[in-house]
Amino acid sequence: MLFPTLEFGLFFLIVFTVSWALRWVPISRKFFLVAASYFFYGWWDWRFTGLLFFTTVVNYLTGLALGQSERQGLRKFIVGVSVAINLSVLGFFKYYGFFLTSLDELLTSVGLHRDLPFMEVILPVGISFFTFQGISYVVDVYRRQIAPERSLLDVMLFISFFPQLVAGPIVRAADFIPQLHKTPRLTREHLSVGVVLILTGLFKKMVIANYLATNLVDPVFFDPTAASGLDLLTGIYGYAVQIYCDFSGYSDIAIGVAALLGYRFLENFAQPYRASSLQDFWRRWHISLSTWLRDYLYIPLGGNRGSTGKTYRNLFLTMFLGGIWHGAAWTFVIWGTLHGAMLGLERFLRQTLHSFAPEETEAGGLLTFLGNGAQHIVGVIWTFHFVCFAWIFFRADSFMTAINYLQGLGDWSGPRQYATPFLVGLIVLTMFFQFTPRHLGRWVAQGVKLLPSPVLGLLLGGGLWLIWAMAPEGVAPFIYFQF
């Protein structure tokens, strides 16, 4: 069930009405929301609701066991078993085919071909997201950052809550479960934030992302050898905007839908293409994943607490594994490797330049200001183009397609086919909003909050109708559903 569909609109209308009718009966409301979330997830393939329930029960029982255990050795064993189960489930469904195919190619190349147990494994939608939420819960309980939740119902709702279930944001138990212990309230702020975010997210996805995907990005990446250098260059920028609008659009809708049900999710994107360094980019892009990788991978590896060499190693491994998380293909391995290597190089250059930089003085204030401004602009341009370069491997369906794409950028002799003024305009429009005030959306929501309820309803209905009228035909799945 996709957000921008009539089916979801009817589904959410029912959920919204019934859930608020049950707000004074918390247990009944939670039961209903869990049932609605499992129905939402089972819309794709009902068989995987059993997998969702299994991982939830494993993490719930792990939390209870950790709450009753005081011996540190036993606690480590319990959390280790739980994390291993979660990762084994994720690994089987997501990487079984990739590793078996790679092993088959390796054995064939050295003359040791064997009949391997190939199976067609269907990837459950959203498995990476609910697996990571489960892991974060048990690790936080192990670290005594949160208390183990006694209610299985609350853990089920935490992991399965439908707005964020299939494509994030990755919600932390410490942020969400305490909200389940309070009586939900639907305030004017919830309504205004929900309406603004839902309309913004739908416009990003249905208009900008879908037009760029169907008319530019998909054609040039399907066969880069048939496109001109100008089309390929525009296609890179187009994909950078498409994936941002697609994924941040989903996050906006998810946060907005949760707000209309009385729950608060944290921000997941913060104008990432205005970042002046790669480190800054990862503080702004898919914030729930980047902070998850920081807290549950980078810091446990040692973070920056050890030697300089170990810090570089930890940075590289974190991004390398982050690349593998995105998909079982060598292109994602390359994408993660590029980001990991560049984060290390960026850190090295920053520390080296800082060691040679003179101390700032009052007399040099203006020069320092101008120099910092120029450095910031150069950093934004460089970071954006490095991210765009890495996106080529992220989007390409194979390593050879990526190489053909890069080679085609040097040939500008062919005619322009896809870089139309309309599509270029969508790219420019999106990039413009990357440099507006960061809290522009909140300011708009504050203004919307003052509108009378009938006007607010007309705004939502009229906005939905206008977006639907502007959007191209068909509904494309969100990019991050495959992860």
C-alpha positions in Angstrom: 0.0 0.0 0.0 1.7 3.2 -1.2 1.1 6.6 0.5 0.0 8.5 -2.6 -2.9 6.2 -3.5 -6.6 6.1 -3.0 -6.3 2.9 -1.1 -4.0 4.5 1.5 -6.3 7.6 1.7 -9.3 5.4 2.6 -7.1 3.3 5.0 -5.8 6.4 6.8 -9.3 8.0 7.0 -10.5 4.9 8.9 -7.5 4.7 11.1 -7.6 8.4 12.0 -11.3 8.2 12.9 -11.3 5.0 14.9 -8.0 5.7 16.7 -9.2 9.1 18.0 -12.6 7.5 18.9 -10.6 5.1 21.1 -8.2 7.7 22.7 -9.7 7.3 26.1 -9.3 3.5 26.0 -5.5 3.2 25.6 -5.2 -0.5 25.3 -8.0 -0.7 22.7 -6.4 2.1 20.7 -3.0 0.3 20.7 -4.6 -3.0 19.7 -6.3 -1.2 16.8 -3.1 0.6 15.7 -1.2 -2.7 15.8 -3.9 -4.4 13.8 -3.9 -1.6 11.3 -0.1 -1.6 11.0 -0.1 -5.4 10.3 -2.8 -5.0 7.8 -0.8 -2.2 6.1 2.3 -4.4 6.0 0.4 -7.5 4.9 -1.0 -5.5 1.9 2.2 -6.4 0.1 2.5 -10.0 1.2 0.6 -11.2 4.3 3.1 -14.1 4.8 5.8 -11.7 6.1 3.6 -10.4 8.9 4.8 -13.6 10.7 8.4 -12.6 10.2 7.6 -9.1 11.6 5.9 -10.7 14.7 8.8 -13.2 15.2 11.5 -10.5 15.3 9.3 -8.4 17.6 8.8 -11.2 20.1 12.6 -12.0 20.0 13.4 -8.4 20.9 10.7 -8.1 23.5 11.9 -11.3 25.3 15.5 -10.1 25.1 14.5 -6.8 26.8 12.8 -8.7 29.6 15.8 -11.1 30.0 18.2 -8.1 30.2 16.0 -6.5 32.7 16.2 -9.5 35.0 20.0 -10.1 34.5 22.7 -8.3 36.5 25.8 -10.3 35.6 27.6 -8.5 32.8 28.8 -11.6 31.1 25.3 -13.0 30.9 23.9 -9.7 29.7 26.5 -9.6 26.9 25.6 -13.1 25.9 21.9 -12.3 25.8 22.3 -9.2 23.7 24.8 -10.9 21.4 22.3 -13.7 20.7 19.5 -11.3 20.0 21.6 -9.2 17.6 22.8 -12.3 15.9 19.2 -13.5 15.4 18.2 -10.1 14.0 21.2 -9.9 11.6 20.8 -13.6 10.6 17.2 -12.9 9.5 18.2 -9.8 7.7 21.2 -11.5 6.1 19.3 -14.4 4.8 16.5 -12.5 3.1 18.7 -9.6 1.9 22.1 -11.2 1.0 21.6 -14.9 0.5 21.3 -14.6 -3.3 24.1 -12.1 -3.6 26.7 -14.1 -1.6 25.7 -17.4 -3.3 26.0 -15.8 -6.7 29.4 -14.3 -5.8 30.6 -17.6 -4.5 29.5 -19.4 -7.6 31.4 -16.9 -9.8 34.5 -17.2 -7.7 34.5 -21.0 -7.7 33.9 -21.1 -11.5 36.7 -18.6 -12.1 39.2 -21.0 -10.3 37.8 -24.2 -11.9 35.9 -25.4 -8.9 32.4 -25.0 -10.0 29.8 -26.7 -7.7 26.0 -27.0 -7.7 25.1 -24.6 -5.0 21.7 -24.5 -3.2 20.2 -21.5 -5.0 16.7 -20.4 -3.9 14.5 -17.6 -5.0 14.3 -15.5 -1.8 11.7 -12.7 -1.8 12.9 -9.6 0.1 10.4 -8.5 2.7 9.7 -4.8 2.2 11.1 -2.7 5.0 13.1 -5.5 6.7 16.2 -3.4 7.2 14.2 -0.7 9.0 12.3 -2.8 11.5 15.4 -4.9 12.1 17.5 -1.9 12.9 14.7 -0.6 15.2 14.7 -3.9 17.1 18.5 -3.9 17.4 18.5 -0.4 18.8 15.9 -1.3 21.4 17.8 -4.3 22.8 21.1 -2.5 22.7 19.6 0.5 24.5 18.2 -1.8 27.2 21.6 -3.5 27.5 23.3 -0.1 27.9 20.6 0.8 30.6 19.7 3.8 28.6 16.0 2.7 28.7 14.1 0.3 30.9 12.8 -2.9 29.3 9.2 -2.5 28.2 6.9 -4.9 30.0 4.0 -4.6 27.5 4.4 -6.8 24.4 1.7 -4.6 22.8 3.8 -1.4 23.2 6.8 -3.1 21.7 4.7 -4.4 18.8 3.4 -0.9 18.1 6.8 0.6 18.4 8.3 -1.8 15.8 5.3 -2.1 13.5 3.8 1.4 13.5 2.8 1.8 9.9 3.9 5.4 9.0 7.6 4.5 9.4 7.4 0.7 9.0 8.6 0.2 5.5 11.0 3.1 4.8 11.7 4.8 8.0 12.7 7.1 9.6 14.3 4.7 12.1 12.6 5.5 15.4 14.3 5.0 18.7 12.4 3.3 21.6 13.4 6.1 24.0 11.7 8.7 21.7 8.5 6.7 20.9 7.6 4.3 23.7 7.2 7.0 26.4 4.6 8.6 24.1 2.6 5.4 24.3 2.4 5.7 28.1 0.5 9.1 27.8 -3.0 9.8 26.7 -2.7 11.0 23.0 -3.9 14.5 22.2 -4.7 16.0 18.8 -3.6 19.7 19.0 -3.7 22.4 16.5 0.1 22.1 16.2 -0.3 18.4 15.4 -2.8 19.2 12.7 -0.8 22.1 11.1 2.5 20.1 11.1 0.7 17.1 9.7 -1.0 19.0 6.9 2.1 20.9 5.9 4.4 17.8 5.9 1.9 15.6 4.1 1.4 18.1 1.3 5.1 18.9 1.1 6.0 15.2 1.0 3.4 14.4 -1.7 4.6 17.2 -3.9 8.2 16.1 -3.6 7.3 12.5 -4.5 4.4 12.7 -6.9 5.5 15.8 -8.9 9.3 16.4 -8.6 10.6 12.8 -8.0 8.2 11.1 -10.4 8.7 13.5 -13.3 12.5 13.4 -13.0 12.5 9.6 -12.7 10.2 8.8 -15.7 11.4 11.5 -18.1 15.1 11.8 -17.3 16.8 9.5 -14.7 15.4 6.1 -15.8 16.1 6.6 -19.5 19.7 7.8 -19.1 20.6 5.1 -16.6 18.9 2.4 -18.6 21.4 2.8 -21.5 24.0 5.5 -20.8 25.6 4.7 -24.2 22.6 6.1 -26.0 22.5 9.5 -24.2 24.6 12.6 -24.8 27.1 14.0 -22.3 24.7 16.8 -21.5 21.8 14.4 -20.8 24.1 12.3 -18.6 25.3 15.3 -16.6 21.7 16.5 -16.2 20.7 12.9 -15.2 23.2 12.9 -12.4 21.8 16.1 -10.9 18.3 14.8 -11.7 19.0 11.6 -9.7 20.4 13.6 -6.8 17.2 15.6 -6.6 15.0 12.6 -7.3 16.4 10.5 -4.5 16.2 13.4 -2.1 12.6 14.3 -3.0 11.6 10.6 -3.0 13.1 9.7 0.3 12.6 13.0 2.2 9.1 13.1 0.7 8.4 9.7 2.3 9.8 10.9 5.6 7.7 14.0 5.5 4.5 12.0 4.9 5.4 9.5 7.6 6.2 12.3 10.2 3.0 14.1 9.1 0.8 11.0 9.4 2.2 10.2 12.8 1.5 13.8 13.9 -2.1 13.4 12.9 -2.3 10.3 15.1 -0.8 12.2 18.0 2.8 11.0 17.9 6.0 12.9 17.2 8.9 11.7 15.1 12.3 13.4 14.8 13.5 15.2 11.7 15.1 12.9 9.1 16.4 15.4 6.5 17.9 18.9 7.0 18.7 20.4 3.6 21.6 18.0 2.9 22.7 19.5 -0.3 23.8 22.7 1.5 26.3 20.7 3.5 29.8 22.2 3.3 31.6 18.9 4.1 30.8 15.2 3.8 30.6 14.9 7.5 28.1 17.7 7.5 26.2 15.9 4.7 25.7 12.9 6.9 24.4 15.0 9.7 21.7 16.2 7.3 20.9 13.1 5.1 18.8 10.3 6.5 19.6 11.5 10.0 17.9 8.5 11.7 20.2 6.1 9.8 23.4 8.1 10.1 22.9 8.5 13.9 22.1 4.8 14.1 25.3 3.9 12.4 27.2 6.3 14.7 25.6 5.0 17.9 25.5 1.3 17.2 28.5 0.8 14.9 31.0 3.6 14.8 31.1 4.2 18.6 31.2 0.4 19.5 34.1 0.1 17.0 36.0 2.7 19.1 34.9 5.9 17.4 37.6 8.5 17.6 38.8 7.4 21.0 41.7 5.4 19.8 44.7 6.3 17.6 44.3 8.3 14.4 44.6 5.2 12.3 41.9 3.4 14.2 39.6 6.4 13.8 40.1 6.3 10.0 39.4 2.6 10.1 36.2 3.0 12.1 35.0 5.7 9.7 35.7 3.5 6.7 34.1 0.4 8.2 31.0 2.3 9.2 30.3 3.7 5.7 31.4 0.5 4.0 28.9 -1.5 6.1 26.4 1.3 5.5 26.8 0.8 1.8 26.2 -3.0 2.2 23.1 -2.2 4.3 21.6 -0.4 1.3 21.7 -3.4 -1.0 23.3 -6.7 -2.0 25.3 -5.5 -5.0 28.9 -4.4 -5.7 27.7 -1.0 -6.7 26.5 -0.4 -3.1 29.9 -1.7 -1.8 31.6 0.9 -4.1 29.3 3.7 -3.0 30.0 2.9 0.7 33.7 2.6 0.1 33.8 6.0 -1.6 32.0 7.7 1.3 34.1 5.9 3.9 37.4 6.8 2.1 36.4 10.4 1.6 35.3 10.9 5.2 38.7 9.7 6.3 40.6 11.9 3.8 38.4 14.9 4.7 39.2 14.4 8.3 42.9 14.1 7.6 43.0 17.3 5.5 41.0 19.2 8.1 43.3 18.3 10.9 46.4 19.0 8.8 45.2 22.4 7.7 44.2 23.2 11.2 47.6 22.4 12.5 49.1 25.0 10.1 46.4 27.6 10.4 47.4 30.8 12.2 45.4 32.0 15.3 42.6 34.4 14.5 43.2 38.0 15.6 40.8 41.0 15.8 42.7 42.8 13.1 42.2 40.0 10.7 38.5 39.6 11.5 37.2 40.8 8.1 39.7 38.8 6.1 39.0 35.8 8.3 35.2 36.3 7.6 35.7 36.5 3.9 38.1 33.6 3.9 35.6 31.4 5.8 32.8 32.5 3.5 34.8 31.5 0.4 35.9 28.2 2.1 32.2 27.5 2.9 31.1 28.0 -0.7 33.9 25.9 -2.1 33.0 23.2 0.5 29.3 23.2 -0.5 30.2 22.9 -4.2 32.7 20.2 -3.7 30.6 18.1 -1.3 27.5 18.3 -3.6 29.5 17.1 -6.6 31.2 14.3 -4.8 27.9 13.1 -3.5 26.5 13.3 -7.1 29.5 11.3 -8.3 28.9 8.6 -5.7 25.2 8.5 -6.6 26.1 7.1 -10.1 27.2 3.8 -8.4 24.2 3.9 -6.1 21.7 4.2 -9.0 23.4 2.1 -11.6 22.1 -1.5 -11.9 25.6 -2.8 -12.4 29.3 -1.8 -12.2 29.5 -1.8 -16.0 26.5 0.6 -16.3 28.3 3.0 -14.0 31.5 2.8 -16.0 29.5 3.4 -19.2 27.9 6.4 -17.6 31.2 7.9 -16.6 32.7 7.4 -20.0 29.6 8.9 -21.7 30.1 12.1 -19.7 33.1 12.9 -22.0 31.1 12.8 -25.2 29.0 15.9 -25.8 28.6 15.4 -29.5 25.2 13.8 -29.4 21.9 15.7 -29.5 20.0 16.6 -26.3 17.1 14.3 -25.7 16.1 14.5 -22.0 17.5 17.7 -20.5 14.4 19.8 -21.1 13.8 23.2 -19.6 10.9 21.8 -17.5 13.1 19.1 -15.9 16.0 21.4 -15.4 13.6 23.8 -13.8 12.5 21.2 -11.3 16.1 20.5 -10.4 16.8 24.2 -9.9 13.6 24.7 -7.9 14.6 21.9 -5.5 18.1 23.2 -5.1 16.8 26.7 -4.4 14.9 25.3 -1.4 18.1 23.7 -0.1 19.3 27.2 0.8 16.2 28.7 2.3 16.0 29.1 6.1 16.1 25.7 7.7 12.9 26.2 9.7 10.8 27.6 6.9 8.5 24.6 7.1 7.9 25.2 10.8 7.1 28.9 10.2 4.6 27.8 7.5 3.0 25.4 10.0 2.8 28.1 12.6 0.8 30.2 10.2 -1.4 27.3 9.1 -2.1 26.6 12.8 -4.0 29.9 13.0 -6.5 28.9 10.3 -10.0 27.8 11.2 -10.6 24.1 11.1 -12.9 24.3 7.9 -10.2 26.3 6.1 -7.5 23.8 7.2 -9.6 21.0 5.8 -10.1 22.8 2.5 -6.3 23.5 2.4 -5.6 19.8 2.8 -8.3 18.7 0.3 -7.4 21.4 -2.2 -3.7 20.7 -1.9 -4.2 16.9 -2.5 -6.3 17.6 -5.6 -3.8 20.1 -7.0 -0.9 17.7 -6.5 -2.8 14.9 -8.0 -3.7 17.0 -11.0 0.0 18.1 -11.5 1.5 14.7 -11.1 2.3 12.3 -14.0 0.2 9.2 -14.4 1.0 6.2 -12.4 2.4 5.8 -8.9 6.1 4.7 -8.7 7.2 2.9 -5.5 9.4 4.8 -3.2 13.1 4.1 -3.8 13.9 3.1 -0.2 11.3 0.3 -0.2 14.0 -1.9 -1.7 16.3 -1.4 1.2 
